[in-house]
Amino acid sequence: MLATRGVTDKVAHIVEKTWRKKGRSVAAQVAAAHPTETPPLVLQHTDWRLHLEMGHSKLAGQSQPTAIFQMEMADTSSSMNEVRTEKLDVELSHAELHALFLQLNAIQTELDAPMAPSAP
């Protein structure tokens, strides 16, 4: 993955070697220094709709389409008797939705890229 970002093989190998030796301890130090208390939420349900606001008669032809995503998440840390859910609505304009799509495509490309076998 580093190679796709312009990092030379030599530098990538050094980073990999260092991470293998010290990665867990560094991650533990970061986690200890910056604790985060977020509930373990699990996406339960999603829905979406298109919201099209028609223009005023004086502004004929001007509309502001937005996509509205609705996500329902369950708090997995709650007891079995009580499942707490949280709903999140996200409204995106056409430009914001397009930017999100491009970012998701970039992530998918990196996930699909074959990982180069590491040298011992």
TIKE-367392 format. One record per residue (C-alpha): x, y, z; residue number from 1. Coordinates in steps of 0.25 Angstrom, whole numbers. Layout:
BEGIN
{px:X	py:Y	pz:Z	resi:NUM}
...
This chain:
BEGIN
{px:0	py:0	pz:0	resi:1}
{px:12	py:9	pz:3	resi:2}
{px:17	py:7	pz:-11	resi:3}
{px:4	py:13	pz:-17	resi:4}
{px:7	py:25	pz:-10	resi:5}
{px:21	py:27	pz:-16	resi:6}
{px:29	py:21	pz:-5	resi:7}
{px:41	py:13	pz:-9	resi:8}
{px:42	py:-2	pz:-6	resi:9}
{px:54	py:0	pz:3	resi:10}
{px:46	py:10	pz:12	resi:11}
{px:34	py:2	pz:12	resi:12}
{px:42	py:-10	pz:16	resi:13}
{px:48	py:-2	pz:28	resi:14}
{px:34	py:3	pz:32	resi:15}
{px:29	py:-11	pz:32	resi:16}
{px:41	py:-17	pz:40	resi:17}
{px:40	py:-6	pz:50	resi:18}
{px:25	py:-8	pz:51	resi:19}
{px:26	py:-23	pz:53	resi:20}
{px:36	py:-20	pz:65	resi:21}
{px:30	py:-8	pz:71	resi:22}
{px:16	py:-7	pz:66	resi:23}
{px:8	py:-13	pz:77	resi:24}
{px:15	py:-6	pz:88	resi:25}
{px:14	py:8	pz:80	resi:26}
{px:-1	py:5	pz:78	resi:27}
{px:-3	py:1	pz:93	resi:28}
{px:4	py:14	pz:97	resi:29}
{px:-5	py:23	pz:88	resi:30}
{px:-17	py:16	pz:93	resi:31}
{px:-13	py:18	pz:107	resi:32}
{px:-9	py:33	pz:105	resi:33}
{px:-22	py:36	pz:97	resi:34}
{px:-33	py:27	pz:102	resi:35}
{px:-46	py:27	pz:95	resi:36}
{px:-59	py:23	pz:101	resi:37}
{px:-68	py:20	pz:89	resi:38}
{px:-79	py:10	pz:90	resi:39}
{px:-77	py:-2	pz:81	resi:40}
{px:-88	py:1	pz:71	resi:41}
{px:-92	py:-9	pz:60	resi:42}
{px:-100	py:-4	pz:48	resi:43}
{px:-113	py:-11	pz:48	resi:44}
{px:-121	py:-5	pz:37	resi:45}
{px:-119	py:6	pz:26	resi:46}
{px:-129	py:13	pz:17	resi:47}
{px:-128	py:25	pz:8	resi:48}
{px:-137	py:34	pz:0	resi:49}
{px:-135	py:45	pz:-10	resi:50}
{px:-140	py:59	pz:-5	resi:51}
{px:-144	py:68	pz:-16	resi:52}
{px:-148	py:82	pz:-13	resi:53}
{px:-155	py:89	pz:-24	resi:54}
{px:-152	py:103	pz:-27	resi:55}
{px:-161	py:115	pz:-25	resi:56}
{px:-169	py:119	pz:-37	resi:57}
{px:-160	py:131	pz:-39	resi:58}
{px:-148	py:122	pz:-38	resi:59}
{px:-153	py:111	pz:-48	resi:60}
{px:-143	py:100	pz:-52	resi:61}
{px:-135	py:102	pz:-39	resi:62}
{px:-136	py:90	pz:-30	resi:63}
{px:-126	py:85	pz:-19	resi:64}
{px:-126	py:70	pz:-19	resi:65}
{px:-120	py:64	pz:-7	resi:66}
{px:-118	py:49	pz:-2	resi:67}
{px:-123	py:46	pz:12	resi:68}
{px:-116	py:33	pz:18	resi:69}
{px:-123	py:27	pz:30	resi:70}
{px:-114	py:18	pz:39	resi:71}
{px:-119	py:10	pz:51	resi:72}
{px:-108	py:5	pz:60	resi:73}
{px:-109	py:-4	pz:72	resi:74}
{px:-100	py:-2	pz:84	resi:75}
{px:-94	py:-16	pz:86	resi:76}
{px:-89	py:-13	pz:100	resi:77}
{px:-103	py:-12	pz:106	resi:78}
{px:-109	py:-24	pz:113	resi:79}
{px:-117	py:-35	pz:106	resi:80}
{px:-130	py:-30	pz:112	resi:81}
{px:-128	py:-16	pz:107	resi:82}
{px:-123	py:-13	pz:93	resi:83}
{px:-121	py:1	pz:91	resi:84}
{px:-122	py:7	pz:77	resi:85}
{px:-117	py:20	pz:71	resi:86}
{px:-122	py:26	pz:58	resi:87}
{px:-113	py:35	pz:50	resi:88}
{px:-118	py:43	pz:38	resi:89}
{px:-108	py:49	pz:28	resi:90}
{px:-112	py:58	pz:17	resi:91}
{px:-102	py:60	pz:6	resi:92}
{px:-103	py:70	pz:-6	resi:93}
{px:-100	py:65	pz:-20	resi:94}
{px:-85	py:70	pz:-18	resi:95}
{px:-84	py:64	pz:-5	resi:96}
{px:-89	py:51	pz:-9	resi:97}
{px:-80	py:51	pz:-21	resi:98}
{px:-68	py:54	pz:-12	resi:99}
{px:-72	py:42	pz:-3	resi:100}
{px:-73	py:33	pz:-15	resi:101}
{px:-59	py:36	pz:-20	resi:102}
{px:-54	py:34	pz:-6	resi:103}
{px:-61	py:21	pz:-5	resi:104}
{px:-55	py:17	pz:-19	resi:105}
{px:-41	py:20	pz:-14	resi:106}
{px:-43	py:12	pz:-2	resi:107}
{px:-49	py:0	pz:-10	resi:108}
{px:-37	py:1	pz:-20	resi:109}
{px:-27	py:0	pz:-8	resi:110}
{px:-34	py:-12	pz:-2	resi:111}
{px:-35	py:-19	pz:-15	resi:112}
{px:-20	py:-17	pz:-18	resi:113}
{px:-12	py:-29	pz:-16	resi:114}
{px:-3	py:-28	pz:-4	resi:115}
{px:12	py:-31	pz:-8	resi:116}
{px:18	py:-42	pz:0	resi:117}
{px:27	py:-37	pz:11	resi:118}
{px:42	py:-41	pz:11	resi:119}
{px:46	py:-48	pz:25	resi:120}
